[in-house]
Structures are given as C-alpha cells and as structure tokens.
Amino acid sequence: MELPRIVENSPLARLARLKLKAGSVAMVLGRSIHLSGATREEFLRDPYWVAHEMEHIRQFEEHGRFGFLWRYLLGWARYGYYNIPFEIAAREAGERNARLYAPNGVLPDPRLRHPTPKVKL
C-alpha cells in the first residue's frame, strides 16, 4: 500500500494535540498525515494507527474537503471527539486493516499501540 505524505512537527497537528491534551497526534488533511508529538518512524511502527489515519484519508476522499470537515466538526459538537462517527469508523478500520500496514503482516504487541483519546471535548 502506498503511504501518503507524512508531515512531522505540524503546527496544525500541534493545535489538535493541545486541544485533546494528548502526548501525540496524527491528523489528516487531504492526502497528508500531519504529526505532532510523534516521529514518522514512531507513527509507522504502529500499523493500527496507520490504518486508522488511512481510513480518514478514505473518508476525506469520499466526502471532499468541505464535506469531511463539516461532518467531522458537526460530529464533534454533537457527540464529543471519541464518538464522532468518522472516529468510530476509523477505529474499526484500524482493527480491521492493521495487518495491511504491519511489517511482514506481523502485528505488534497491543501494549505498544498508540492510545486513542477518550475525551468528550
């Protein structure tokens, strides 16, 4: 699978990280994954996280820039971050598709996975 462009130390991802009070964040803008608090290598080491963000790219492509952002922000306002329908779908895709992004198809120890913020913001 071809990976999208990955932007380390993204100011936009930093804003999201501060809002979520998270140690590290990845966020999708178009076909780019923006990171804050994690390096490209750390991100790519977690196939569940990669699969999660790849689902957001699929959602972005399906709904377009405005449609994705509108639905995402509306979902956040209605349900809180953890229960945004796009986030639920991305978590499910992370579980379902992680093996596609795992080196040699071998998944890492679950304790090494990136934590998902479970906050209602």
C-alpha positions in Angstrom: 0.0 0.0 0.0 1.3 3.4 -0.9 1.5 5.7 2.0 0.6 9.4 1.8 2.8 12.3 2.6 3.7 12.5 6.3 4.4 15.9 7.8 6.3 15.8 11.1 6.0 18.6 13.7 2.9 20.0 12.0 1.6 23.2 13.7 -2.0 22.1 12.9 -1.5 18.7 14.5 0.1 20.5 17.5 -3.1 22.5 17.9 -5.1 19.3 17.9 -2.7 17.7 20.3 -3.1 20.6 22.7 -6.9 20.5 22.4 -7.0 16.8 23.0 -4.4 17.0 25.8 -2.7 14.1 24.1 1.0 13.2 24.1 1.0 12.6 20.3 -1.5 13.2 17.5 -1.9 12.4 13.8 -4.4 14.2 11.7 -5.4 14.0 8.1 -5.6 17.0 5.7 -6.3 15.8 2.2 -3.8 13.1 1.3 -1.3 14.2 4.0 -0.9 12.9 7.6 0.2 15.6 10.0 2.0 14.5 13.2 2.8 16.3 16.4 4.5 14.6 19.4 5.5 11.6 17.3 8.1 11.0 14.6 7.4 9.4 11.2 9.1 6.3 12.5 7.0 6.1 15.6 3.8 6.5 13.6 4.8 3.9 11.0 5.7 1.4 13.8 2.0 1.2 14.8 0.0 -0.4 12.0 -3.3 0.2 13.9 -2.6 3.9 13.9 -1.6 4.0 10.3 -4.7 2.1 9.3 -6.8 4.5 11.4 -5.4 7.5 9.6 -5.7 5.8 6.2 -9.4 5.4 6.9 -9.6 9.2 7.5 -7.9 9.7 4.1 -10.6 7.5 2.5 -13.3 9.5 4.3 -11.7 12.7 3.1 -11.6 11.5 -0.5 -15.2 10.2 -0.3 -16.7 13.4 1.1 -14.3 16.1 -0.2 -12.6 18.7 1.9 -15.7 20.7 2.9 -17.9 17.7 3.4 -15.4 15.9 5.5 -14.6 18.9 7.7 -18.2 19.8 8.1 -19.3 16.3 9.1 -16.3 15.9 11.4 -16.8 19.2 13.3 -20.6 18.6 13.5 -20.0 15.1 14.9 -17.6 16.6 17.5 -20.1 19.2 18.5 -22.9 16.6 18.8 -21.1 13.6 20.3 -17.7 14.6 21.6 -14.4 13.6 20.0 -14.5 9.9 20.9 -18.0 9.4 19.4 -17.6 11.2 16.1 -18.9 8.8 13.5 -15.7 9.3 11.4 -13.6 8.4 14.5 -15.7 5.3 15.3 -15.3 4.1 11.7 -11.5 4.9 11.8 -11.1 2.9 15.0 -12.9 0.0 13.4 -10.8 0.3 10.2 -7.7 0.4 12.4 -8.6 -3.0 13.9 -9.7 -4.5 10.6 -6.8 -3.2 8.4 -3.8 -3.1 10.6 -2.3 -6.2 9.1 -2.1 -4.3 5.8 0.4 -1.9 7.3 2.3 -4.3 9.5 5.8 -5.3 8.5 5.6 -8.8 7.1 1.9 -8.9 8.3 3.0 -9.3 11.9 1.1 -7.1 14.4 3.0 -5.6 17.4 2.2 -6.3 21.0 -1.1 -4.4 21.7 0.5 -2.7 24.7 2.7 -0.8 22.2 -0.2 0.8 20.4 -0.9 4.5 20.3 -3.5 5.4 22.8 -6.8 6.9 21.5 -8.0 9.9 23.4 -11.3 9.0 25.1 -12.3 12.5 26.0 -15.6 14.3 25.4 -14.5 17.7 24.1 
